């Protein structure tokens, strides 16, 4: 099983606070049948904007330690991107990580308010061959006020990633 949304990188965002916590989280994932994890720490332009190359360096070190500790989980680079106007451009330039360096892009919206450029971002992602995945749509005010908007996003080609705690 692959976990495509995990905040396991140490001291990057609101996920693992340190390396010890990172390895505790990975051990727990392994116990639950997870064999691969995409490390999707937040990417917030000008706040949490650790680039893809630096994320890969950290992940390579974690994967080395996992081998040494005989923990059978493989970590891949990724990000949970807070949508912003230049997002697609930055992804194309290779500055912002996709899920496991694939064509899948995990992004999130602000919890409150409406993003006026959301449709443009979705269209640009699709036009450039990317598959958008909207993280935890059940948490957004816009969805709570208008649940039918989810159908519109799905029709456009957006995948949805819900949190297990919301089930």
Buried (B, 14 or more C-beta within 10 A) or exposed (E): EEBBBBBBBBEBBEBBEEBEBBBEBBBEBBEEEBEBBBBBBBBBBEEBBBBBEEBBEBBEEBBEBBEEEEBEBBBBBBBBBBBBEEBBEBBBEEBBBBBBBEBBBBBBBEEEEEBEEBEEBBBBBBEEEBBBBBBBBBBBEBBEEEEEBBEEBEEEEBBBBBEEEEE
